[in-house]
Each structure stands twice: as C-alpha cells, then as structure tokens.
C-alpha cells in the first residue's frame, strides 16, 4: 500500500517537474 502510494507520488512529482521545466524553457525562449 505505502509502496504504491510512494510510486504514484514519485510519478506525479516527476511529471510536475517535467512540465515545470518545459514551461520555464518556454518562458525563457519567449523572453529572448
């Protein structure tokens, strides 16, 4: 149970990090 929750949390965190990074890149490109 805890393992599954942890796995899901990690998955969501990684997805969030990916989207956040890509968003930052887009913002940087729009600034240039």
Phi and psi in degrees as GROMACS dihedral restraints (atoms count N, CA, C in turn):
[ dihedral_restraints ]
;  ai    aj    ak    al  type     phi  dphi    fc
    3     4     5     6     1   -62.9    20    10
    4     5     6     7     1   -36.9    20    10
    6     7     8     9     1   -62.3    20    10
    7     8     9    10     1   -43.6    20    10
    9    10    11    12     1   -64.4    20    10
   10    11    12    13     1   -43.7    20    10
   12    13    14    15     1   -60.2    20    10
   13    14    15    16     1   -44.4    20    10
   15    16    17    18     1   -61.5    20    10
   16    17    18    19     1   -42.9    20    10
   18    19    20    21     1   -62.0    20    10
   19    20    21    22     1   -45.4    20    10
   21    22    23    24     1   -63.1    20    10
   22    23    24    25     1   -42.4    20    10
   24    25    26    27     1   -61.5    20    10
   25    26    27    28     1   -43.8    20    10
   27    28    29    30     1   -62.0    20    10
   28    29    30    31     1   -41.9    20    10
   30    31    32    33     1   -62.0    20    10
   31    32    33    34     1   -46.1    20    10
   33    34    35    36     1   -64.2    20    10
   34    35    36    37     1   -42.0    20    10
   36    37    38    39     1   -62.5    20    10
   37    38    39    40     1   -43.4    20    10
   39    40    41    42     1   -65.3    20    10
   40    41    42    43     1   -40.0    20    10
   42    43    44    45     1   -63.3    20    10
   43    44    45    46     1   -44.0    20    10
   45    46    47    48     1   -61.3    20    10
   46    47    48    49     1   -43.2    20    10
   48    49    50    51     1   -62.9    20    10
   49    50    51    52     1   -41.1    20    10
   51    52    53    54     1   -61.4    20    10
   52    53    54    55     1   -49.4    20    10
   54    55    56    57     1   -65.8    20    10
   55    56    57    58     1   -39.3    20    10
   57    58    59    60     1   -64.2    20    10
   58    59    60    61     1   -42.4    20    10
   60    61    62    63     1   -64.1    20    10
   61    62    63    64     1   -46.4    20    10
   63    64    65    66     1   -64.0    20    10
   64    65    66    67     1   -36.0    20    10
   66    67    68    69     1   -66.2    20    10
   67    68    69    70     1   -42.0    20    10
   69    70    71    72     1   -61.5    20    10
   70    71    72    73     1   -41.3    20    10
   72    73    74    75     1   -63.1    20    10
   73    74    75    76     1   -42.6    20    10
   75    76    77    78     1   -63.0    20    10
   76    77    78    79     1   -41.8    20    10
   78    79    80    81     1   -63.4    20    10
   79    80    81    82     1   -43.2    20    10
   81    82    83    84     1   -61.4    20    10
   82    83    84    85     1   -43.1    20    10
   84    85    86    87     1   -65.8    20    10
   85    86    87    88     1   -36.5    20    10
   87    88    89    90     1   -70.3    20    10
   88    89    90    91     1   -27.1    20    10
   90    91    92    93     1   -73.8    20    10
   91    92    93    94     1   -33.3    20    10
